[in-house]
């Protein structure tokens, strides 16, 4: 990469990146616009949550985890990246745990919550 824009486009929320492609395919032309997706290398897969699930505690991301007795616990998480309406969490949530996705700013530790019925898949 030769250059990464210091700020996102206000409409698309994307960053312009200029790079050099080693051994480009013959179909690639100078000035073309492309979309690039980078593969995640190593580590556990991340968990995608609605952005409404993230709570900030002391300036750091956290989520409310619902325990078996329907009480909530605030847990710090490591966010890999933020998208327009999704957050990708790399660490802090285990498979099978339930995460509160609405009303996160109104909860307190140990508070009981009522779960919404699960939607059929």
C-alpha positions as a Markdown table, in Angstrom:
| # | Residue | x | y | z |
|---|---|---|---|---|
| 1 | Unk | 0.0 | 0.0 | 0.0 |
| 2 | Unk | 1.3 | 3.4 | -1.0 |
| 3 | Unk | -1.4 | 5.6 | 0.6 |
| 4 | Unk | -4.4 | 5.3 | 2.8 |
| 5 | Unk | -6.8 | 8.2 | 3.0 |
| 6 | Unk | -6.8 | 9.7 | 6.6 |
| 7 | Unk | -10.6 | 10.1 | 6.6 |
| 8 | Unk | -13.5 | 8.1 | 5.4 |
| 9 | Unk | -15.8 | 9.3 | 2.6 |
| 10 | Unk | -18.8 | 10.8 | 4.5 |
| 11 | Unk | -21.3 | 9.1 | 2.2 |
| 12 | Unk | -19.9 | 5.6 | 1.7 |
| 13 | Unk | -17.9 | 5.4 | 4.9 |
| 14 | Unk | -15.0 | 3.9 | 2.9 |
| 15 | Unk | -11.4 | 4.8 | 2.8 |
| 16 | Unk | -9.5 | 5.3 | -0.4 |
| 17 | Unk | -6.3 | 3.2 | -0.6 |
| 18 | Unk | -3.6 | 3.3 | -3.3 |
| 19 | Unk | -1.6 | 0.2 | -3.8 |
| 20 | Unk | 0.8 | -1.5 | -6.2 |
| 21 | Unk | -0.3 | -4.8 | -7.6 |
| 22 | Unk | 2.5 | -7.2 | -8.3 |
| 23 | Unk | 1.9 | -9.2 | -11.5 |
| 24 | Unk | -1.5 | -7.8 | -12.3 |
| 25 | Unk | -3.9 | -9.8 | -14.5 |
| 26 | Unk | -4.1 | -8.7 | -18.2 |
| 27 | Unk | -7.7 | -7.5 | -17.6 |
| 28 | Unk | -6.6 | -4.9 | -15.1 |
| 29 | Unk | -6.4 | -1.4 | -16.6 |
| 30 | Unk | -4.8 | 1.8 | -15.2 |
| 31 | Unk | -7.3 | 3.9 | -13.3 |
| 32 | Unk | -9.8 | 1.1 | -12.7 |
| 33 | Unk | -11.8 | 1.2 | -9.4 |
| 34 | Unk | -11.9 | -2.1 | -7.5 |
| 35 | Unk | -13.3 | -3.4 | -4.3 |
| 36 | Unk | -10.9 | -5.5 | -2.2 |
| 37 | Unk | -11.7 | -7.9 | 0.6 |
| 38 | Unk | -8.8 | -9.1 | 2.8 |
| 39 | Unk | -8.9 | -12.6 | 4.2 |
| 40 | Unk | -8.5 | -12.9 | 8.0 |
| 41 | Unk | -5.2 | -14.7 | 8.8 |
| 42 | Unk | -5.2 | -17.1 | 11.8 |
| 43 | Unk | -7.0 | -16.7 | 15.0 |
| 44 | Unk | -10.6 | -17.5 | 15.9 |
| 45 | Unk | -13.4 | -16.3 | 13.7 |
| 46 | Unk | -15.0 | -13.0 | 14.8 |
| 47 | Unk | -18.6 | -12.6 | 15.9 |
| 48 | Unk | -20.8 | -10.1 | 14.0 |
| 49 | Unk | -23.3 | -8.1 | 16.2 |
| 50 | Unk | -25.6 | -5.2 | 15.5 |
| 51 | Unk | -23.8 | -2.0 | 16.4 |
| 52 | Unk | -26.6 | -1.4 | 19.0 |
| 53 | Unk | -25.1 | -4.2 | 21.1 |
| 54 | Unk | -21.9 | -2.2 | 22.0 |
| 55 | Unk | -21.8 | -0.3 | 25.3 |
| 56 | Unk | -18.9 | 2.0 | 26.1 |
| 57 | Unk | -17.4 | 1.6 | 29.6 |
| 58 | Unk | -14.6 | 4.0 | 30.4 |
| 59 | Unk | -14.2 | 4.6 | 26.7 |
| 60 | Unk | -13.7 | 0.9 | 25.9 |
| 61 | Unk | -16.2 | -1.4 | 24.1 |
| 62 | Unk | -18.2 | -3.9 | 26.1 |
| 63 | Unk | -21.4 | -6.0 | 25.7 |
| 64 | Unk | -24.1 | -7.2 | 28.1 |
| 65 | Unk | -24.0 | -11.0 | 28.4 |
| 66 | Unk | -27.3 | -12.8 | 29.5 |
| 67 | Unk | -26.7 | -15.6 | 32.0 |
| 68 | Unk | -28.8 | -18.8 | 32.4 |
| 69 | Unk | -30.9 | -17.1 | 35.1 |
| 70 | Unk | -31.6 | -14.1 | 32.8 |
| 71 | Unk | -29.4 | -11.6 | 34.6 |
| 72 | Unk | -26.9 | -9.5 | 32.7 |
| 73 | Unk | -23.2 | -9.1 | 33.1 |
| 74 | Unk | -21.1 | -6.4 | 31.4 |
| 75 | Unk | -18.1 | -7.8 | 29.7 |
| 76 | Unk | -15.2 | -6.0 | 27.9 |
| 77 | Unk | -14.7 | -7.1 | 24.3 |
| 78 | Unk | -12.1 | -6.6 | 21.6 |
| 79 | Unk | -13.6 | -5.1 | 18.4 |
| 80 | Unk | -11.9 | -6.1 | 15.2 |
| 81 | Unk | -13.8 | -3.7 | 13.1 |
| 82 | Unk | -16.8 | -1.5 | 12.8 |
| 83 | Unk | -19.1 | -1.4 | 9.8 |
| 84 | Unk | -22.1 | 0.9 | 9.1 |
| 85 | Unk | -24.5 | -1.2 | 11.2 |
| 86 | Unk | -22.4 | -4.1 | 12.4 |
| 87 | Unk | -19.5 | -4.6 | 14.8 |
| 88 | Unk | -17.1 | -7.6 | 14.5 |
| 89 | Unk | -15.9 | -8.8 | 17.9 |
| 90 | Unk | -12.6 | -10.7 | 18.0 |
| 91 | Unk | -12.5 | -11.5 | 21.7 |
| 92 | Unk | -14.7 | -11.5 | 24.8 |
| 93 | Unk | -17.7 | -13.5 | 23.7 |
| 94 | Unk | -17.9 | -17.3 | 23.7 |
| 95 | Unk | -20.0 | -19.4 | 21.3 |
| 96 | Unk | -23.5 | -19.9 | 22.5 |
| 97 | Unk | -23.6 | -16.9 | 24.8 |
| 98 | Unk | -26.5 | -14.5 | 24.5 |
| 99 | Unk | -25.8 | -10.8 | 24.0 |
| 100 | Unk | -28.2 | -7.9 | 24.6 |
| 101 | Unk | -28.7 | -6.0 | 21.3 |
| 102 | Unk | -31.2 | -3.3 | 22.3 |
| 103 | Unk | -31.5 | -0.9 | 25.3 |
| 104 | Unk | -27.9 | -1.5 | 26.4 |
| 105 | Unk | -27.6 | 2.0 | 27.9 |
| 106 | Unk | -30.4 | 1.3 | 30.3 |
| 107 | Unk | -29.0 | -1.8 | 32.0 |
| 108 | Unk | -27.2 | -2.4 | 35.3 |
| 109 | Unk | -25.1 | -5.4 | 36.3 |
| 110 | Unk | -27.2 | -8.2 | 37.8 |
| 111 | Unk | -30.4 | -6.8 | 36.4 |
| 112 | Unk | -32.9 | -9.4 | 35.1 |
| 113 | Unk | -34.0 | -9.2 | 31.4 |
| 114 | Unk | -36.7 | -10.9 | 29.4 |
| 115 | Unk | -35.6 | -12.5 | 26.2 |
| 116 | Unk | -37.5 | -11.9 | 23.0 |
| 117 | Unk | -38.8 | -15.1 | 21.4 |
| 118 | Unk | -36.4 | -16.6 | 18.9 |
| 119 | Unk | -37.3 | -16.3 | 15.2 |
| 120 | Unk | -37.6 | -19.5 | 13.3 |
| 121 | Unk | -34.8 | -20.0 | 10.8 |
